[in-house]
Amino acid sequence: MDAMLVLSAAEMQACDRATTERFGVASIDLMRAASSAVAAFARERFPRARRVTVLCGRGNNGGDGMMTARLLADLGLQVTTILLGEPDGLKGDAAVAWHELASPEHGTVHVVTTAEELACFSEALNTDLIIDAVLGTGFKPPMKGLALDALTWVLGSRAPMLSVDLPSGWAADSTEFMAATPVFPSDAVVTFTAPKPAHVFGNLTRSWQQPVVVAPIGSPEGAIVSTLKMEWAGSAISLVQTPRSVDSNKGKYGHVLVVGGTFGSAGGKAGAPAMAALGALRIGAGLVTAAVPAPAMGVVSAIAPELMTWGLETSAAGAISEDNLAPAKIEALLAGKTVLAIGPGMGQLPETIRFTMELLAAADIPVVIDADALNVLARTPQAIAKLASARAIVLTPHPGEMARLTGIKIAEIQANRVETARTFAQRTGVTLVLKGARTLIAHPDGRIVVNTTGNPGMAKGGSGDLLTGFIAGMLAQFPGDLARAVDAAVYLHGLAADLTVRAGDEHTFLATDCLAYLPQAFRVGISYFCNSGKSRYGWIQGIPRDEAVRSDEAVRCDEAVPGEVRA
């Protein structure tokens, strides 16, 4: 399956039922596969952990925890399992898991029914790893009773915590970045079969660098069905999985035209189109031409000798002038180009606005519209649907630009990002990239694709310009698959930035720093996110350990030196 669908809690339960009833996979086998995945991930991510405490609830999430505890004990680890509540009421697979666990060779097992009883086992907090298997996908906040007592109890430990399915207390269907009610802290999350909304939207771990992974446990593709029309952006990396043909030439991978920039008193913004053009070239476009005010050509061409430049007629202030409006000049500018990216650093002087609208009307190729060109469109929003009816249009607004495009306040957009983006894309026919933490790609068919890569270091000038170039460069290479080209570009941009920051620091990050890590982002994406490499997990968040080592990552405090209690 090319796309990794995001399933609601109810859809995940339906998937499990279909796996058992239609495809003949016993539910207990799904639990065994899930616990095996958690145990394997615990050993892989925390290889020096010798003492493990497993907190279990009384539902199937607790059953996963009990089976995980047994598997880890069988591997020779010192395991303490704490069941929150009496075992007499356990049902179904959870009861089977309890029966298999409750023997001396599977470690120490405690049953607690009150907060006072739980407090008696404070020694279990002096451990190398805590596994949280208290509450799972079916939970509805707020957390209360013994589960809430357990949260207070675990906060007394400095050991890292691995969550089964979700950090206990999170609602699976939440699309919020932060939880509104108390939740267990987490340093890693393993879920199963498919992500739920909380996995792609929520800030589930203590650090953005920590892993959230999806483990396949045996549900066939035919059982994974959703009506949310929501997907994870990382699965689009399969677009670049096939190596290029041996007889490739630059003409096969498109010609991107980047238009933007100002020079002089109109604003010294030659760097913006230069970064966009370099991004298009670096991500794989065959040819890239940067069309900028003629006085800025030297600045832009100096960024890379492979770039071509086109000098635009310039006003006295240094902006793109109306002298470029002659039909012959526009025709010459567009000749041979396969993708247009317009807006970075362009300014909004009246003559520049006229040029922008004329060029957009004349271009019959896919267009990526960013920055000042978005603000130009915001003046005549009725033009957007008309433009999109004649060619593919990709808009890349941040929330402020989105507010100007829609006439909706920024706070309202941020409070309802999914439906705002979806409605706009469906109404206008554009592909909308709504930037921010968890960038959304809204497609005209109503699909929402959620990107989970990226980090706080990207909150710096130039990041958006580079993304514009990445999108244009991917469109040039894959003209027949616009949707996945955009999804993959957004994903790779964030992943390259993540690799960069892991090797350096988020404070000193510059937008173009991630270009050096883009080749590694391709490798990580292809080998780990397409299930074709060593890892058996889909990495929704975080980077596999061996890739972190390759990027010379030092051990960070968020992982506490796995297997050692943090002092």
C-alpha positions as CSV (number, residue, x, y, z in Angstrom):
1,M,0.0,0.0,0.0
2,D,1.6,3.3,-1.1
3,A,-0.2,5.5,1.4
4,M,-0.1,5.1,5.1
5,L,-3.6,5.9,6.2
6,V,-4.5,7.5,9.5
7,L,-7.3,5.6,11.2
8,S,-9.7,6.8,13.9
9,A,-10.0,4.8,17.1
10,A,-13.2,3.2,15.9
11,E,-11.7,2.4,12.5
12,M,-8.7,0.8,14.2
13,Q,-11.1,-1.4,16.2
14,A,-12.9,-2.3,13.0
15,C,-9.6,-3.2,11.4
16,D,-8.8,-5.6,14.2
17,R,-12.2,-7.2,13.9
18,A,-11.9,-7.5,10.1
19,T,-8.4,-9.0,10.5
20,T,-9.9,-11.7,12.7
21,E,-13.4,-12.3,11.2
22,R,-12.6,-11.8,7.5
23,F,-9.0,-12.8,7.2
24,G,-8.8,-15.5,9.9
25,V,-6.0,-14.0,12.1
26,A,-6.8,-14.8,15.7
27,S,-6.9,-11.8,18.0
28,I,-4.5,-13.4,20.4
29,D,-2.0,-13.6,17.6
30,L,-2.4,-9.9,17.0
31,M,-1.6,-9.3,20.7
32,R,1.4,-11.6,20.5
33,A,2.7,-9.7,17.4
34,A,2.2,-6.4,19.1
35,S,4.0,-7.4,22.3
36,S,6.8,-8.9,20.2
37,A,7.2,-5.6,18.4
38,V,7.3,-3.6,21.7
39,A,9.8,-6.0,23.2
40,A,12.0,-5.9,20.2
41,F,11.8,-2.1,20.0
42,A,12.7,-1.8,23.7
43,R,15.8,-3.9,23.2
44,E,16.7,-1.9,20.1
45,R,16.2,1.5,21.5
46,F,17.3,0.9,25.1
47,P,19.9,-1.9,24.6
48,R,21.6,-1.5,28.0
49,A,18.4,-1.7,30.0
50,R,18.5,-4.6,32.5
51,R,15.8,-3.6,34.9
52,V,12.3,-3.0,33.4
53,T,9.1,-2.0,35.1
54,V,5.9,-2.6,33.2
55,L,2.7,-0.8,34.2
56,C,-0.4,-2.5,33.0
57,G,-4.1,-1.6,32.8
58,R,-6.9,-4.2,32.6
59,G,-7.7,-3.8,28.9
60,N,-6.0,-5.1,25.8
61,N,-3.4,-2.4,26.1
62,G,-2.5,-3.9,29.5
63,G,-2.5,-7.3,27.8
64,D,0.1,-6.1,25.3
65,G,2.1,-4.9,28.3
66,M,1.8,-8.3,30.1
67,M,3.0,-10.2,27.1
68,T,5.8,-7.7,26.6
69,A,6.9,-8.2,30.2
70,R,7.0,-12.0,29.7
71,L,9.1,-11.7,26.5
72,L,11.6,-9.4,28.2
73,A,11.8,-11.7,31.2
74,D,12.5,-14.6,28.9
75,L,15.4,-12.6,27.5
76,G,16.9,-12.5,30.9
77,L,15.9,-9.0,32.0
78,Q,14.9,-8.2,35.5
79,V,11.2,-7.4,35.0
80,T,8.7,-6.1,37.5
81,T,5.0,-6.0,36.3
82,I,2.4,-4.0,38.1
83,L,-1.3,-4.6,37.3
84,L,-3.6,-1.7,38.2
85,G,-6.7,-3.5,39.4
86,E,-7.8,-7.0,40.3
87,P,-7.0,-9.7,37.7
88,D,-10.4,-11.5,38.4
89,G,-12.2,-9.2,36.0
90,L,-9.8,-9.6,33.0
91,K,-11.4,-10.7,29.8
92,G,-10.5,-12.2,26.5
93,D,-6.9,-11.8,25.3
94,A,-5.9,-9.8,28.4
95,A,-6.9,-12.7,30.6
96,V,-4.8,-15.0,28.4
97,A,-1.8,-12.6,28.7
98,W,-2.2,-12.5,32.5
99,H,-2.4,-16.3,32.8
100,E,0.9,-16.7,30.8
101,L,2.6,-14.0,32.8
102,A,1.8,-15.1,36.3
103,S,4.6,-17.5,37.0
104,P,7.9,-16.9,38.9
105,E,10.2,-17.3,35.8
106,H,8.5,-14.2,34.3
107,G,9.7,-11.8,36.9
108,T,8.0,-10.1,39.9
109,V,4.3,-9.4,39.5
110,H,2.3,-7.1,41.8
111,V,-1.4,-6.4,41.9
112,V,-2.4,-3.0,43.2
113,T,-5.9,-1.6,43.8
114,T,-5.2,1.7,45.6
115,A,-2.7,4.6,45.5
116,E,-1.5,3.5,48.9
117,E,-0.7,0.0,47.7
118,L,1.1,1.5,44.7
119,A,3.2,3.7,46.9
120,C,4.6,0.5,48.6
121,F,6.4,-0.4,45.4
122,S,8.6,2.7,45.1
123,E,11.6,0.4,44.5
124,A,10.1,-0.4,41.1
125,L,10.8,3.2,40.1
126,N,14.5,2.6,40.5
127,T,14.7,1.0,37.1
128,D,16.3,1.4,33.7
129,L,13.1,1.6,31.7
130,I,9.4,1.9,32.4
131,I,6.8,0.5,29.9
132,D,3.5,2.3,30.0
133,A,0.7,-0.1,29.0
134,V,-2.1,1.5,31.1
135,L,-4.5,2.9,28.6
136,G,-4.8,2.5,24.8
137,T,-6.7,3.5,21.7
138,G,-10.1,3.0,23.2
139,F,-9.5,5.5,26.1
140,K,-11.6,8.7,26.4
141,P,-10.2,11.5,28.6
142,P,-9.9,12.5,31.3
143,M,-7.8,10.0,33.1
144,K,-9.0,9.3,36.6
145,G,-8.9,6.8,39.5
146,L,-6.0,4.4,39.7
147,A,-4.6,5.4,36.3
148,L,-4.2,9.0,37.4
149,D,-2.6,7.8,40.7
150,A,-0.2,5.8,38.6
151,L,0.8,8.9,36.7
152,T,1.6,10.7,39.9
153,W,3.6,7.6,41.0
154,V,5.7,7.3,37.8
155,L,6.6,11.0,37.9
156,G,8.9,10.0,40.9
157,S,11.1,8.1,38.5
158,R,13.8,9.5,36.2
159,A,13.9,6.4,34.0
160,P,12.9,6.7,30.3
161,M,9.4,5.6,29.4
162,L,8.2,3.6,26.5
163,S,4.5,3.8,25.7
164,V,2.5,1.0,24.2
165,D,0.1,2.4,21.5
166,L,-0.2,5.9,23.0
167,P,1.1,7.6,26.2
168,S,-1.7,6.9,28.6
169,G,-4.1,9.7,28.8
170,W,-4.0,10.8,25.2
171,A,-7.2,10.5,23.2
172,A,-6.4,8.6,19.9
173,D,-8.7,10.8,17.8
174,S,-7.2,14.1,19.1
175,T,-5.8,16.5,16.5
176,E,-4.3,18.8,19.1
177,F,-0.6,19.3,19.4
178,M,-0.8,19.4,23.2
179,A,-3.0,17.3,25.5
180,A,-5.7,19.2,27.3
181,T,-5.7,16.8,30.3
182,P,-2.9,15.0,32.2
183,V,-1.0,12.3,30.2
184,F,1.9,10.0,30.9
185,P,5.3,11.5,29.8
186,S,6.9,9.4,27.1
187,D,10.4,8.9,25.5
188,A,9.2,6.5,22.8
189,V,5.9,5.3,21.4
190,V,5.1,2.0,19.6
191,T,1.7,1.8,17.9
192,F,0.4,-0.9,15.6
193,T,-0.8,-1.3,12.0
194,A,-1.6,2.4,11.3
195,P,-1.2,5.7,13.1
196,K,-4.2,7.4,14.7
197,P,-4.7,11.1,14.6
198,A,-2.9,11.7,17.9
199,H,0.3,10.0,16.5
200,V,0.6,12.5,13.6
201,F,-0.7,15.6,15.3
202,G,0.2,15.2,19.0
203,N,3.4,16.2,20.8
204,L,3.5,12.7,22.4
205,T,7.1,12.6,23.5
206,R,9.3,14.8,25.8
207,S,11.5,15.8,22.8
208,W,10.7,16.1,19.1
209,Q,13.7,13.9,18.4
210,Q,12.3,10.9,20.2
211,P,10.6,8.0,18.3
212,V,7.0,7.4,17.4
213,V,6.8,4.2,15.3
214,V,4.2,2.0,13.7
215,A,4.7,-1.7,13.8
216,P,2.9,-4.1,11.4
217,I,1.3,-6.9,13.3
218,G,-0.4,-9.0,10.7
219,S,-3.5,-7.0,9.5
220,P,-3.8,-7.3,5.7
221,E,-4.2,-4.2,3.5
222,G,-7.8,-5.1,2.9
223,A,-8.6,-4.6,6.6
224,I,-7.1,-1.2,6.8
225,V,-10.0,1.1,5.8
226,S,-10.6,4.7,6.7
227,T,-13.1,7.5,5.8
228,L,-11.0,10.2,7.4
229,K,-9.3,10.9,4.1
230,M,-6.1,11.5,6.1
231,E,-2.6,10.1,5.4
232,W,1.0,10.4,6.7
233,A,3.3,12.3,4.4
234,G,6.3,10.0,4.8
235,S,4.8,7.2,2.8
236,A,5.2,9.4,-0.3
237,I,8.9,8.8,-0.2
238,S,8.2,5.6,-2.2
239,L,8.0,7.9,-5.2
240,V,11.8,8.1,-5.2
241,Q,12.4,4.5,-4.3
242,T,13.1,3.4,-7.9
243,P,16.6,4.3,-9.0
244,R,16.9,6.6,-12.1
245,S,17.3,4.9,-15.5
246,V,20.9,4.4,-16.6
247,D,20.2,6.4,-19.8
248,S,19.0,9.5,-17.9
249,N,19.6,13.0,-19.1
250,K,18.8,16.4,-17.7
251,G,15.9,16.8,-20.1
252,K,14.0,13.9,-18.3
253,Y,13.8,15.7,-15.0
254,G,12.2,19.0,-15.9
255,H,13.2,22.7,-16.1
256,V,12.2,24.8,-13.1
257,L,11.7,28.6,-13.4
258,V,12.0,30.5,-10.2
259,V,10.8,34.1,-10.3
260,G,11.3,36.5,-7.5
261,G,13.7,38.9,-5.7
262,T,14.2,42.6,-5.3
263,F,17.4,44.7,-5.3
264,G,18.2,48.1,-4.0
265,S,15.7,50.4,-2.2
266,A,12.8,48.1,-3.0
267,G,14.4,45.6,-0.6
268,G,17.5,43.5,-0.8
269,K,15.9,40.1,-1.1
270,A,18.0,38.3,-3.8
271,G,18.7,35.5,-1.4
272,A,15.1,34.2,-1.3
273,P,14.9,33.2,-5.0
274,A,18.5,32.0,-4.9
275,M,17.6,29.6,-2.1
276,A,14.4,28.4,-3.9
277,A,16.4,27.8,-7.1
278,L,19.2,26.0,-5.3
279,G,16.6,23.8,-3.5
280,A,15.0,22.8,-6.8
281,L,18.3,21.9,-8.2
282,R,19.6,20.0,-5.2
283,I,16.4,17.9,-4.9
284,G,16.8,16.7,-8.4
285,A,15.4,19.0,-11.1
286,G,17.3,18.6,-14.4
287,L,17.6,22.4,-15.0
288,V,16.8,25.5,-13.0
289,T,16.6,29.1,-14.1
290,A,16.3,31.9,-11.6
291,A,14.6,35.0,-13.1
292,V,15.4,37.9,-10.9
293,P,15.9,41.7,-11.2
294,A,18.9,42.2,-13.5
295,P,21.1,43.9,-10.8
296,A,20.7,40.8,-8.6
297,M,21.9,38.3,-11.1
298,G,25.4,38.3,-9.8
299,V,24.3,37.5,-6.3
300,V,22.0,34.7,-7.4
301,S,24.4,33.0,-9.9
302,A,27.2,33.0,-7.3
303,I,25.2,30.6,-5.1
304,A,25.9,27.7,-7.4
305,P,27.5,27.5,-10.9
306,E,24.9,25.0,-12.0
307,L,22.1,27.6,-11.8
308,M,21.1,29.6,-14.8
309,T,19.8,33.1,-14.5
310,W,17.5,35.4,-16.4
311,G,17.7,39.1,-15.9
312,L,14.3,40.9,-15.5
313,E,13.8,44.5,-16.3
314,T,13.9,46.5,-13.1
315,S,12.4,49.6,-11.7
316,A,14.5,52.4,-10.3
317,A,13.8,51.1,-6.9
318,G,15.1,47.6,-7.8
319,A,11.8,45.7,-8.2
320,I,10.5,43.7,-11.1
321,S,9.1,46.3,-13.5
322,E,6.1,46.5,-15.8
323,D,8.6,46.5,-18.8
324,N,8.5,42.7,-18.4
325,L,4.8,42.6,-19.3
326,A,5.3,42.5,-23.1
327,P,3.8,39.2,-24.3
328,A,6.9,38.4,-26.2
329,K,9.0,38.8,-23.1
330,I,6.7,36.6,-21.0
331,E,6.6,34.0,-23.8
332,A,10.4,33.9,-23.9
333,L,10.7,33.6,-20.2
334,L,8.4,30.6,-20.0
335,A,9.8,28.9,-23.1
336,G,11.0,25.3,-22.3
337,K,10.0,25.5,-18.6
338,T,8.0,22.7,-17.0
339,V,7.4,24.2,-13.6
340,L,7.1,27.8,-12.3
341,A,7.9,28.8,-8.7
342,I,7.0,32.4,-8.0
343,G,7.1,34.8,-5.1
344,P,10.2,34.5,-2.9
345,G,11.5,38.0,-2.1
346,M,9.5,39.6,-4.9
347,G,7.9,42.5,-3.1
348,Q,4.4,43.9,-3.7
349,L,4.9,47.2,-5.6
350,P,2.0,47.9,-8.1
351,E,4.0,47.1,-11.2
352,T,5.3,43.8,-9.6
353,I,1.7,42.9,-8.9
354,R,0.7,43.4,-12.5
355,F,3.6,41.3,-13.7
356,T,2.8,38.5,-11.3
357,M,-0.8,38.3,-12.4
358,E,0.1,38.4,-16.1
359,L,2.7,35.7,-15.7
360,L,0.4,33.5,-13.8
361,A,-2.3,33.9,-16.4
362,A,0.2,33.0,-19.2
363,A,1.8,30.0,-17.6
364,D,0.2,26.7,-18.6
365,I,2.6,24.6,-16.5
366,P,2.4,23.6,-12.8
367,V,2.9,26.6,-10.5
368,V,4.2,26.8,-6.9
369,I,3.1,30.1,-5.4
370,D,4.8,31.4,-2.2
371,A,5.5,34.5,-0.2
372,D,4.8,37.8,-1.9
373,A,2.9,36.1,-4.8
374,L,0.5,34.7,-2.1
375,N,-0.1,38.2,-0.9
376,V,-0.7,39.4,-4.4
377,L,-3.3,36.6,-4.9
378,A,-4.9,37.6,-1.6
379,R,-5.9,40.9,-3.2
380,T,-8.0,39.1,-5.8
381,P,-8.8,35.7,-4.1
382,Q,-11.5,35.0,-6.8
383,A,-8.6,34.5,-9.2
384,I,-7.3,31.4,-7.4
385,A,-10.0,29.0,-8.6
386,K,-9.7,30.3,-12.2
387,L,-6.0,29.8,-12.2
388,A,-6.3,26.3,-10.8
389,S,-8.8,25.3,-13.4
390,A,-6.2,25.6,-16.2
391,R,-3.1,24.2,-14.5
392,A,-1.9,22.6,-11.3
393,I,-1.5,25.2,-8.5
394,V,0.4,24.7,-5.3
395,L,0.1,27.3,-2.6
396,T,2.5,27.3,0.4
397,P,1.2,29.8,3.0
398,H,2.2,30.1,6.6
399,P,-0.8,30.9,8.9
400,G,-0.5,34.7,8.4
401,E,-0.6,34.4,4.6
402,M,-3.4,31.9,5.0
403,A,-5.4,34.5,7.0
404,R,-4.9,37.0,4.2
405,L,-6.0,34.4,1.5
406,T,-9.2,33.5,3.4
407,G,-10.1,36.6,5.4
408,I,-10.1,34.4,8.5
409,K,-8.2,35.4,11.7
410,I,-4.9,33.5,12.4
411,A,-6.3,32.3,15.7
412,E,-9.3,30.7,14.0
413,I,-7.1,29.1,11.3
414,Q,-4.8,27.6,14.0
415,A,-7.8,26.3,16.0
416,N,-9.2,24.5,12.9
417,R,-6.3,23.8,10.6
418,V,-7.5,20.6,9.1
419,E,-10.9,21.7,8.0
420,T,-9.7,25.2,7.0
421,A,-7.1,23.7,4.7
422,R,-9.4,20.9,3.4
423,T,-12.3,23.3,2.6
424,F,-10.0,25.8,0.8
425,A,-8.3,23.2,-1.3
426,Q,-11.6,21.6,-2.4
427,R,-13.3,25.0,-3.1
428,T,-10.4,26.4,-5.2
429,G,-8.9,23.2,-6.7
430,V,-5.4,24.0,-5.5
431,T,-3.0,21.9,-3.5
432,L,-2.5,23.8,-0.2
433,V,0.6,23.4,1.9
434,L,-0.3,25.0,5.2
435,K,3.0,25.4,7.0
436,G,3.7,25.1,10.7
437,A,4.3,22.5,13.3
438,R,2.8,19.5,11.6
439,T,2.6,21.0,8.1
440,L,-0.6,20.0,6.3
441,I,-0.9,19.2,2.6
442,A,-4.6,19.6,1.5
443,H,-5.3,18.1,-1.9
444,P,-8.3,19.1,-4.1
445,D,-9.9,15.7,-3.7
446,G,-10.3,16.3,0.1
447,R,-7.4,14.3,1.3
448,I,-5.3,15.7,4.1
449,V,-1.7,14.6,4.4
450,V,0.1,15.3,7.6
451,N,3.8,15.8,7.8
452,T,5.6,14.9,11.0
453,T,9.2,15.9,10.2
454,G,10.7,19.2,11.1
455,N,11.9,21.0,14.2
456,P,12.1,24.3,16.0
457,G,15.4,25.2,14.4
458,M,13.5,25.7,11.1
459,A,11.8,28.8,12.6
460,K,14.2,31.0,10.7
461,G,14.2,33.1,7.5
462,G,14.8,31.1,4.4
463,S,13.1,27.8,5.4
464,G,10.0,28.6,3.3
465,D,12.0,29.6,0.3
466,L,13.9,26.3,0.3
467,L,10.7,24.4,0.6
468,T,9.3,26.2,-2.4
469,G,12.3,25.0,-4.4
470,F,12.0,21.5,-3.1
471,I,8.3,21.3,-4.2
472,A,9.1,22.8,-7.6
473,G,12.0,20.4,-8.1
474,M,9.9,17.3,-7.2
475,L,7.1,18.5,-9.5
476,A,9.6,18.8,-12.3
477,Q,10.7,15.2,-11.9
478,F,7.3,13.6,-11.3
479,P,4.8,15.6,-13.5
480,G,2.5,12.6,-13.5
481,D,2.2,12.3,-9.7
482,L,1.7,15.9,-8.4
483,A,0.2,14.9,-5.1
484,R,2.9,12.5,-4.0
485,A,5.6,14.9,-5.3
486,V,4.4,17.7,-3.0
487,D,4.0,15.3,-0.1
488,A,7.5,13.9,-0.5
489,A,9.0,17.3,-0.9
490,V,7.5,18.5,2.4
491,Y,8.6,15.4,4.2
492,L,12.2,15.4,2.9
493,H,12.6,19.1,3.8
494,G,11.7,18.4,7.4
495,L,13.7,15.2,7.6
496,A,16.8,16.9,6.2
497,A,16.4,19.6,8.8
498,D,16.0,16.9,11.6
499,L,19.2,15.2,10.5
500,T,21.0,18.6,10.4
501,V,19.9,19.6,13.9
502,R,20.7,16.2,15.4
503,A,24.3,16.7,14.2
504,G,24.4,20.3,15.3
505,D,22.1,22.6,17.2
506,E,18.6,24.0,16.6
507,H,19.7,27.5,17.6
508,T,22.5,27.8,15.0
509,F,20.6,26.1,12.2
510,L,20.4,28.0,8.9
511,A,17.9,27.0,6.2
512,T,20.5,26.0,3.7
513,D,22.4,23.8,6.2
514,C,20.0,21.0,5.5
515,L,21.1,20.8,1.9
516,A,24.1,18.9,3.1
517,Y,21.9,16.3,4.8
518,L,19.4,16.0,1.9
519,P,21.2,12.9,0.4
520,Q,21.0,11.2,3.8
521,A,17.3,12.2,4.1
522,F,16.7,10.3,0.8
523,R,18.5,7.3,2.1
524,V,16.8,7.3,5.5
525,G,13.4,7.7,3.8
526,I,13.9,5.0,1.3
527,S,15.5,2.4,3.6
528,Y,13.5,3.0,6.8
529,F,10.2,4.4,5.8
530,C,9.4,2.1,2.9
531,N,9.9,-1.1,4.9
532,S,12.8,-2.1,2.6
533,G,15.6,-1.8,5.1
534,K,16.6,-3.4,8.5
535,S,13.9,-1.7,10.5
536,R,10.5,-3.3,10.9
537,Y,8.9,-0.1,11.9
538,G,7.5,2.9,10.1
539,W,9.2,5.9,11.8
540,I,6.5,8.6,12.2
541,Q,8.8,10.6,14.3
542,G,12.5,10.3,15.2
543,I,15.4,8.8,13.4
544,P,16.7,5.2,13.7
545,R,19.7,4.8,15.9
546,D,22.2,3.7,13.3
547,E,21.3,6.7,11.1
548,A,21.9,8.9,14.1
549,V,25.3,7.4,14.5
550,R,26.1,7.9,10.9
551,S,25.4,11.6,11.3
552,D,27.9,11.7,14.3
553,E,25.1,12.3,16.8
554,A,26.2,12.5,20.4
555,V,24.2,10.6,23.0
556,R,21.5,13.1,24.1
557,C,19.9,13.5,27.5
558,D,16.5,12.7,26.1
559,E,17.5,9.1,25.9
560,A,19.4,9.1,29.2
561,V,22.1,6.7,28.0
562,P,19.6,3.7,27.5
563,G,19.7,1.3,30.4
564,E,20.9,3.8,33.0
565,V,18.8,5.7,35.5
566,R,19.2,9.5,35.1
567,A,20.6,11.1,38.1
